[in-house]
Amino acid sequence: MVQEAIKRLTGCSDEDAKLYAELAEQDILRETNRTAVPAMLLSTQIDIAVIRYNRQGTEGETSRSEGGISSSFESMPEYIRKAVKNKRLAGVGGYAFEKKPD
């Protein structure tokens, strides 16, 4: 589902959609201390993947000005930051305890 949505929104190939989905998944897992992306964050995973796709060639830039046109970039939109933060697991002694599905 995630890869297909990325492909439809960006027009990229299956291979590229898979790569962007995996990168977005790693972003979420790193920020939430989880081992799997919660179902409630699948749309957020798609959003992150599309943002990564759209920022190709502008990595590391915070703003750009060309021919009188200025653009600025957020590191991550606030709505994504909040969604991910709400699903973050607290760490205790360097470990995050996640309930495993039965």
C-alpha positions as CSV (number, residue, x, y, z in Angstrom):
1,M,0.0,0.0,0.0
2,V,2.7,2.5,1.0
3,Q,4.9,1.9,-2.1
4,E,1.9,2.1,-4.4
5,A,0.8,5.4,-2.9
6,I,4.3,6.8,-3.2
7,K,4.4,5.7,-6.9
8,R,1.1,7.3,-7.6
9,L,1.9,10.6,-5.9
10,T,5.4,11.0,-7.4
11,G,5.3,9.1,-10.7
12,C,8.5,7.3,-9.8
13,S,9.4,3.7,-10.6
14,D,8.6,0.7,-8.5
15,E,12.2,0.4,-7.4
16,D,12.4,4.1,-6.4
17,A,9.1,3.9,-4.5
18,K,10.4,0.9,-2.6
19,L,13.6,2.8,-1.7
20,Y,11.7,5.9,-0.5
21,A,9.3,3.8,1.5
22,E,12.2,2.0,3.2
23,L,14.0,5.4,3.9
24,A,10.8,6.9,5.4
25,E,10.3,3.7,7.5
26,Q,13.8,4.0,8.9
27,D,13.2,7.7,9.7
28,I,10.0,6.7,11.7
29,L,11.6,3.8,13.5
30,R,14.6,5.8,14.5
31,E,12.4,8.6,15.9
32,T,9.9,6.3,17.7
33,N,12.2,3.6,19.1
34,R,10.0,0.9,17.5
35,T,10.7,-2.2,15.5
36,A,7.7,-1.7,13.1
37,V,5.8,1.3,11.8
38,P,2.4,1.5,13.6
39,A,-0.6,1.4,11.3
40,M,-1.5,5.0,12.4
41,L,1.8,6.3,10.9
42,L,1.5,4.7,7.4
43,S,0.2,8.0,6.0
44,T,3.0,9.8,7.7
45,Q,5.4,7.3,6.1
46,I,4.0,8.2,2.7
47,D,4.3,11.9,3.5
48,I,7.9,11.5,4.5
49,A,8.7,9.5,1.4
50,V,7.1,12.1,-0.9
51,I,9.0,14.9,0.9
52,R,12.3,13.0,0.4
53,Y,11.4,12.5,-3.3
54,N,10.6,16.2,-3.8
55,R,13.8,17.3,-2.1
56,Q,16.1,15.5,-4.5
57,G,19.0,17.8,-5.4
58,T,18.3,20.2,-2.5
59,E,19.6,18.0,0.4
60,G,21.2,20.1,3.1
61,E,19.7,23.4,1.8
62,T,17.7,25.6,4.1
63,S,16.9,28.2,1.4
64,R,17.6,29.0,-2.2
65,S,17.3,32.1,-4.4
66,E,17.4,31.9,-8.2
67,G,16.3,34.6,-10.7
68,G,14.4,36.6,-8.1
69,I,12.5,33.5,-6.8
70,S,13.3,32.5,-3.2
71,S,12.5,29.2,-1.6
72,S,13.0,28.0,1.9
73,F,12.8,24.5,3.3
74,E,11.6,23.1,6.6
75,S,13.6,20.2,8.0
76,M,10.3,18.4,8.6
77,P,6.8,19.8,8.7
78,E,5.3,20.3,12.1
79,Y,2.3,18.0,11.5
80,I,4.7,15.1,10.7
81,R,6.9,15.9,13.7
82,K,3.8,15.8,16.0
83,A,2.4,12.6,14.6
84,V,5.8,10.8,15.0
85,K,6.4,12.2,18.5
86,N,3.0,11.0,19.7
87,K,4.0,7.3,18.8
88,R,7.4,7.5,20.4
89,L,8.3,4.9,23.0
90,A,10.2,6.0,26.0
91,G,13.5,4.5,26.7
92,V,14.5,3.1,30.0
93,G,18.2,2.3,30.6
94,G,18.9,2.5,26.9
95,Y,16.0,0.2,26.0
96,A,12.6,0.9,24.6
97,F,10.0,-1.7,25.5
98,E,7.4,-2.4,22.8
99,K,4.4,-4.6,23.1
100,K,4.7,-7.4,20.6
101,P,1.6,-8.6,18.7
102,D,0.2,-11.9,19.8
